[in-house]
């Protein structure tokens, strides 16, 4: 697999993770593995989901999340340890991909042509993060990020349904500028097309200084969004 893993608990680099799972239909997005299946009725979606949970084996409850919708099943493999993905999660990914292929249902990053798998975060700029973080945690019913809990740490939906929220330190007031933006994490090969589409739709590329880690874009009124990938973060 990779020369860097000494045992199943060794945290792997993004480069090695992406290389290990790319041919299996999974994509490495925001510290997790994501894939989708195009299916039919809810009954079929539920039946396939059951088989893939079984294929994942022991540990599925700790790392596997499923989103069941009519016509589509989305899968997310996240590490129980917030430090990062390990060989254990890659083993689960292979088992699931093999089981899906045996059912004639190969995993895909884009199962139905509407969009690829992705993850969404919200960034909030703040002068004093510790002063506003409790408000957002309370009003959204959110919780501390696993392994976090400090006065400047991100907050997350405890049911893993809503986007994570992180806070960016401001150095001074910025009147008349948007202080809340979206981070859209996509598979690395998807980023160029997503950026071109945003620009074609009237957007502006503000910065590519940190690409391919992230690109900063804005709509015609200056509201910002970042397209991000795992690359450049190891």
C-alpha positions in Angstrom: 0.0 0.0 0.0 2.3 2.8 1.2 5.8 2.7 2.7 4.8 5.1 5.5 2.3 2.9 7.4 4.0 0.9 10.2 0.8 -0.4 11.7 -3.0 0.0 11.3 -2.9 3.0 13.7 -0.4 5.1 11.7 -2.0 8.3 10.4 -1.5 8.4 6.6 -0.7 11.4 4.4 -3.3 12.8 2.0 -1.1 11.8 -0.9 -1.0 8.1 0.1 -4.7 8.0 1.0 -5.7 9.5 -2.4 -3.4 7.2 -4.3 -4.7 4.1 -2.4 -8.4 4.7 -3.0 -8.7 6.5 -6.3 -9.3 3.4 -8.4 -11.9 2.1 -5.9 -14.4 5.0 -6.6 -13.7 6.7 -3.3 -12.5 10.3 -3.1 -10.5 11.9 -0.2 -12.4 15.0 0.9 -11.9 17.0 4.0 -10.2 14.2 6.0 -12.7 11.6 5.0 -13.4 9.1 2.2 -16.6 9.7 0.2 -18.4 7.8 -2.6 -21.9 7.4 -4.0 -24.1 4.8 -5.7 -26.9 5.4 -8.1 -29.8 3.2 -7.2 -33.6 2.9 -7.5 -36.3 2.7 -4.9 -35.8 3.3 -1.2 -36.1 -0.4 -0.7 -33.1 -1.1 -2.9 -31.2 1.7 -1.3 -31.8 0.2 2.2 -31.0 -3.3 1.0 -27.7 -2.2 -0.6 -26.8 -0.1 2.5 -27.3 -3.2 4.7 -25.0 -5.3 2.6 -22.3 -2.6 2.6 -22.5 -2.2 6.3 -22.1 -6.0 6.6 -19.1 -5.9 4.2 -17.4 -3.1 6.2 -17.2 -5.5 9.1 -16.3 -4.9 12.6 -15.7 -1.2 13.2 -18.5 0.0 10.9 -20.3 1.7 13.7 -17.2 3.8 14.5 -16.3 5.0 11.0 -19.1 4.6 8.5 -21.9 7.1 7.8 -24.6 6.6 5.2 -27.0 9.0 3.6 -30.0 7.1 2.1 -32.1 8.9 -0.4 -34.4 7.6 -3.1 -32.2 6.8 -6.1 -28.9 7.5 -4.3 -26.7 6.2 -1.5 -23.8 8.3 -0.2 -21.1 6.8 1.9 -18.6 8.5 4.2 -15.7 6.8 6.0 -14.3 9.0 8.7 -11.5 8.1 11.2 -12.6 7.6 14.8 -9.3 9.4 15.8 -9.5 13.1 14.7 -5.7 12.9 14.0 -6.5 11.4 10.5 -7.2 8.3 8.4 -5.3 5.1 8.9 -4.8 1.8 7.2 -7.9 0.5 9.1 -10.2 2.9 7.2 -8.5 2.0 3.9 -9.3 -1.7 4.6 -12.9 -0.8 5.2 -12.9 1.2 2.0 -11.6 -1.8 0.0 -14.1 -4.2 1.6 -17.0 -1.9 0.7 -15.8 -1.3 -2.8 -15.4 -5.0 -3.4 -18.9 -5.8 -2.1 -20.5 -3.1 -4.2 -18.6 -4.3 -7.3 -19.8 -7.9 -6.7 -23.4 -6.5 -6.7 -22.7 -4.9 -10.1 -22.7 -1.4 -8.4 -19.3 0.2 -8.6 -18.7 3.1 -6.3 -18.4 6.5 -8.0 -17.6 10.0 -6.9 -20.5 11.2 -9.0 -23.2 8.5 -9.2 -25.9 10.4 -11.1 -24.3 13.3 -12.9 -25.8 16.0 -10.7 -22.6 16.8 -8.8 -19.6 15.0 -7.2 -19.3 14.1 -3.6 -18.3 17.1 -1.5 -18.2 18.5 2.1 -19.3 21.9 3.2 -17.9 24.2 6.0 -18.8 27.7 7.1 -16.1 30.1 8.1 -16.9 33.1 10.3 -14.4 36.0 10.7 -14.3 37.4 14.2 -12.3 40.0 16.3 -12.7 37.9 19.5 -13.5 34.3 18.6 -14.1 33.3 22.2 -16.9 35.9 22.5 -19.0 34.7 19.5 -18.2 30.9 19.5 -20.7 30.2 22.4 -23.5 31.9 20.6 -23.1 29.9 17.4 -22.7 26.7 19.4 -25.9 27.4 21.3 -28.1 28.8 18.5 -27.3 25.8 16.2 -27.3 23.1 18.9 -23.8 22.3 17.9 -21.0 20.6 19.9 -17.2 20.8 20.2 -15.3 19.2 17.4 -13.9 15.8 18.5 -10.5 16.4 20.1 -11.3 20.2 20.4 -13.2 22.3 22.8 -10.9 25.3 23.1 -12.2 28.9 22.9 -11.1 29.1 19.2 -11.8 25.6 18.0 -14.4 24.6 15.3 -17.9 23.4 16.3 -19.8 20.6 14.6 -23.3 19.2 14.3 -23.4 16.3 16.8 -25.7 14.4 14.4 -23.2 15.0 11.5 -26.0 16.5 9.3 -25.0 20.2 9.1 -21.7 21.8 8.0 -18.9 22.3 10.4 -18.2 25.9 11.5 -14.7 27.3 12.0 -13.6 30.8 13.1 -11.0 32.9 11.4 -9.1 35.6 13.4 -9.5 39.1 12.2 -6.8 41.7 12.8 -9.2 44.7 12.7 -12.8 45.7 11.8 -13.7 45.4 8.1 -16.8 47.5 7.5 -18.9 46.7 4.4 -17.2 43.4 3.9 -18.8 40.0 4.2 -17.5 38.2 7.3 -19.1 34.8 6.7 -18.1 32.5 3.8 -18.5 28.9 2.6 -15.7 26.4 2.2 -16.7 23.8 -0.4 -14.3 20.8 -0.2 -14.3 18.7 -3.4 -12.3 15.9 -4.9 -9.1 17.3 -6.2 -9.8 16.6 -9.9 -13.2 18.3 -9.6 -11.8 21.7 -8.4 -10.8 23.1 -11.8 -14.2 22.4 -13.3 -16.0 23.8 -10.2 -14.0 27.0 -10.4 -14.5 27.5 -14.1 -18.3 27.0 -13.6 -18.3 29.6 -10.8 -16.5 32.1 -13.0 -18.7 31.4 -15.9 -21.7 32.0 -13.7 -20.5 35.6 -12.9 -18.0 34.9 -10.2 -14.6 36.3 -9.7 -11.4 34.5 -8.7 -9.9 36.6 -5.9 -6.9 34.5 -5.1 -5.1 31.3 -6.1 -2.1 32.0 -3.9 -2.8 28.9 -1.8 -3.9 26.6 -4.6 -4.4 23.6 -4.8 -5.2 23.8 -1.1 -7.9 26.4 -1.7 -9.0 29.1 -4.2 -10.9 32.2 -3.0 -13.9 33.3 -5.2 -16.6 35.8 -4.9 -20.0 36.6 -6.4 -20.6 40.0 -8.1 -21.4 41.6 -4.8 -18.3 40.4 -3.1 -19.7 37.5 -1.0 -16.9 35.0 -0.8 -16.5 31.2 -1.1 -13.5 28.9 -1.1 -13.1 25.8 -3.2 -10.8 23.5 -1.3 -9.0 20.2 -1.8 -6.8 18.0 0.3 -3.8 18.8 -1.8 -1.1 21.0 -0.4 -2.0 20.1 3.2 0.2 17.2 4.1 
